[in-house]
Amino acid sequence: MTDAVGFLRALIQAQRDGETAVQHLVAEAAQSLGCRVETVRYRPADVPMVAEFAGGQAIDAEERESVVATFRGHGKGRRLILFAHPDSEPVRGVERWKRDPFAGTVEHGRIHGWGVADDLSGVALLVEGLRAMLEAGRAPAGDVILASTPSKRHARGVSALLHGGLHADAAVYLHPAESGVGLREIKAFASGLLEFRITVDGRPPDTNEISHTAFAHTAVNPLDKLSSIHRALLALDAKRSTVRHALLHGAIGRSTNLLVSHVAAGQDGVYARIPSHAVLAGSLSFPPPETIPQIRAAIEAAVHEAAANDDWLRQHPPRLEFVSGVTGAETPADHPLYRVVAAAVGEVTGQAPHVNPLHTASDIRNPILQAGIPTVGLGPLGGDLTQNGLTDEWVDLEDYLRAVKVVAAVIAGWCGTT
């Protein structure tokens, strides 16, 4: 199992040279295990949108590369996809790190590195889980597909593979848990998420004076009008408090939320002029089986009602833009895949795992929604993620090594052995 740590450290070190270097190591390692390896190049914008959407500015425009390694089963077992993403956050701010972000430093039971928890340890588990099974003298009866495929910034790698014909009886997304409990949780539920932006126009006072303050009563301040939109959204959020999903309510006491996260108007440092327009942006989370069209319609109705009750907004309607959206998905706890994964976790850790339903927009949704493939996710304990603005990202080594054993047990339990 020390080789499993060495492979993860090698991926961290390769990250210094970028995603292509990481993928090269994955391909080499999978080939050494007897996998048939292929490289799939695609453009995210060319991948069909099913139960999701994103504006052109949100989608990665560059051509991307996935590594797909297939280990042919030695019998007639079920087919399994294991997937993880090799792409990390853009490298910047490394001077704030206390440790070399590309050395794979091990301290106090943790391995640190750029992207190690998001998601190089998941990528390492693809290879090391299969390796552990084979080294134990067992071969899978069904095919095992290892997919190291881009995900961040709407890279949509696993969706590209699925629409390109990749198929299986089940899939497991390997990614460290951000919740602080590691392997004790299984991702089997993901809420949907819709992001939106609303722009309201104003009208400056009829004056050539640089300062508008004395004339403010003759102007239309878009921030004043935006406040009525904000109140309408808060009312929608309150109305939706009746939406219930047992898992979400049990975990956090509410199943849907509308978050206003951004308001902008005018120019910082210029405090005596009426802004030409004001912008409000936010997001709304929603559980399955709610759909994107249902949520869009609810937001549209709230904004339309607010505009209808205001003389200015009736004549100058707010501009509502939906930036991106994904639909929620779920694999029930009584599904055979969940039972296999839960049994594997229990066997290795000695603890029964639970479903964490708070991973909004998790990638487990993609095989479910794009191809009808039941999917769950799991991974070792990790923290201080770079994508959250933190430094010295880490994964717990003991939990990582346990995860290697869990992945091997999942392959054996789902695919069967010969």
SULFENJO-V496295 format. One record per pair of residues at least 12 apart in sequence whose C-alpha atoms are under 7 Angstrom apart, sorted by the first residue. I is the first residue (numbers start at 1). GAP is how many residues later the second one is. Records with the same first field share a line. If there is no record, write none. Layout:
I = GAP + GAP
This chain:
4 = 124
7 = 117
8 = 113 + 116
9 = 95
11 = 109
12 = 90 + 91 + 92 + 101 + 102 + 104
13 = 89 + 90 + 91
15 = 87
16 = 86
19 = 67 + 68
22 = 64
23 = 44
27 = 40
29 = 98
30 = 39 + 97
33 = 98
34 = 37
35 = 34 + 35 + 36
36 = 33 + 34 + 35
37 = 31 + 32 + 33
38 = 29 + 30 + 31
39 = 26 + 27 + 28 + 29
40 = 25 + 26 + 27
41 = 22 + 23 + 24 + 25
42 = 21 + 22 + 23
43 = 18 + 19 + 20 + 21
44 = 15 + 16 + 17 + 111 + 112
45 = 14 + 16
47 = 113
50 = 320
51 = 275 + 276 + 318
52 = 273 + 274 + 275
53 = 271 + 272 + 273
54 = 269 + 270 + 271
55 = 268 + 269
58 = 95 + 96
59 = 94 + 95 + 96
60 = 93 + 94 + 95
66 = 82 + 83 + 84 + 91
67 = 80 + 81 + 82
68 = 77 + 78 + 79 + 80
69 = 76 + 77 + 78
70 = 73 + 74 + 75 + 76
71 = 72 + 73 + 74
72 = 70 + 71 + 72
73 = 67 + 68 + 69 + 70
74 = 65 + 66 + 67 + 68 + 344
75 = 66 + 67 + 343
76 = 65 + 66
77 = 64 + 65 + 338 + 339
78 = 64 + 65 + 91 + 336 + 337
79 = 63 + 64 + 65 + 89 + 90 + 91 + 336
80 = 63 + 64 + 65 + 88 + 89 + 90 + 91 + 335
81 = 63 + 64 + 65 + 87 + 89 + 90 + 91
82 = 44 + 63 + 64 + 65 + 89 + 90 + 91
83 = 43 + 63 + 64 + 65 + 89 + 90 + 91
84 = 35 + 38 + 39 + 63 + 64 + 65 + 89 + 90 + 91
85 = 34 + 38 + 63 + 64 + 65 + 66
86 = 33 + 34 + 37 + 62 + 63 + 64
87 = 63 + 64 + 65
88 = 27 + 30
89 = 297 + 298
96 = 295
97 = 294 + 295
98 = 294
99 = 293
101 = 12 + 13 + 291
102 = 12
109 = 287 + 288
110 = 284 + 285 + 286 + 287
111 = 283 + 284 + 285 + 286
112 = 280 + 281 + 282 + 283
113 = 279 + 280 + 281
114 = 279
115 = 278
116 = 277 + 278 + 279
117 = 59 + 265 + 266 + 268 + 276 + 277 + 278
118 = 57
119 = 56
122 = 52 + 53 + 54 + 257
123 = 25
125 = 279
126 = 20
128 = 276
129 = 275 + 276 + 278 + 279
130 = 278
132 = 273 + 276
133 = 275
138 = 279 + 280
139 = 278 + 279
140 = 271 + 272 + 275 + 276 + 277 + 278
141 = 274 + 275 + 276 + 277
142 = 273 + 274
159 = 207 + 211
162 = 208 + 209
168 = 205
169 = 204
170 = 167 + 203 + 204 + 205
171 = 202 + 203 + 204 + 205
172 = 203 + 204 + 205
173 = 191 + 203 + 204 + 205
174 = 203 + 204 + 205
175 = 202 + 203 + 204
176 = 202 + 203 + 204 + 205 + 206
177 = 201 + 202 + 203 + 204 + 205
178 = 204 + 205
180 = 201 + 202
181 = 200
182 = 197 + 198 + 199
183 = 162 + 195 + 196 + 197 + 198
184 = 168 + 169 + 170
185 = 168 + 169 + 170 + 171 + 193
186 = 167 + 168 + 169 + 170 + 190 + 191 + 192
187 = 168 + 169 + 170 + 189 + 190 + 191
188 = 142 + 143 + 167 + 188 + 189
189 = 140 + 141 + 142 + 168
190 = 138 + 139 + 140 + 167 + 168 + 169 + 170 + 171 + 172 + 175
191 = 94 + 95 + 96 + 97 + 137 + 138 + 169 + 170
192 = 93 + 94 + 95 + 134 + 135 + 136 + 168 + 169
193 = 90 + 91 + 92 + 93 + 132 + 133 + 134 + 167 + 168
194 = 89 + 90 + 91 + 130 + 131 + 132
195 = 87 + 88 + 89 + 127 + 128 + 129 + 130
196 = 85 + 86 + 87 + 125 + 126 + 127
197 = 83 + 84 + 85 + 123 + 124 + 125 + 126
198 = 81 + 82 + 83 + 120 + 121 + 122 + 123
199 = 78 + 79 + 80 + 81 + 119 + 120 + 121
200 = 22 + 26 + 77 + 78 + 79 + 118 + 119
201 = 21 + 75 + 76 + 77
202 = 18 + 19 + 20 + 73 + 74 + 75
203 = 16 + 17 + 18 + 73
204 = 15 + 16 + 70 + 72
205 = 13 + 14
211 = 61 + 62
212 = 60 + 61 + 62
213 = 59 + 60
221 = 53 + 54
222 = 53 + 55 + 56
223 = 55
226 = 52
228 = 78
229 = 74 + 77
232 = 70 + 71 + 74
233 = 69
236 = 66
237 = 20 + 21
241 = 13 + 15
243 = 12 + 13
245 = 42
247 = 110
248 = 109
255 = 31 + 32
256 = 29 + 30 + 31
257 = 27 + 28
258 = 25 + 26 + 27
259 = 23 + 24 + 25
260 = 21 + 22 + 23
261 = 20 + 21
262 = 18 + 19 + 20
263 = 16 + 17 + 18
264 = 14 + 15 + 16
265 = 12 + 13 + 14
287 = 41
288 = 40 + 41
291 = 36
292 = 33 + 35
326 = 35
328 = 33 + 37
329 = 36 + 39
331 = 43 + 44 + 45
338 = 38
340 = 70 + 73 + 74
341 = 69
344 = 62 + 65 + 66
345 = 61
348 = 54 + 57 + 58
364 = 12 + 13
379 = 24
380 = 15 + 16 + 19 + 20 + 23
381 = 14 + 15 + 18
382 = 12 + 13 + 14
383 = 12
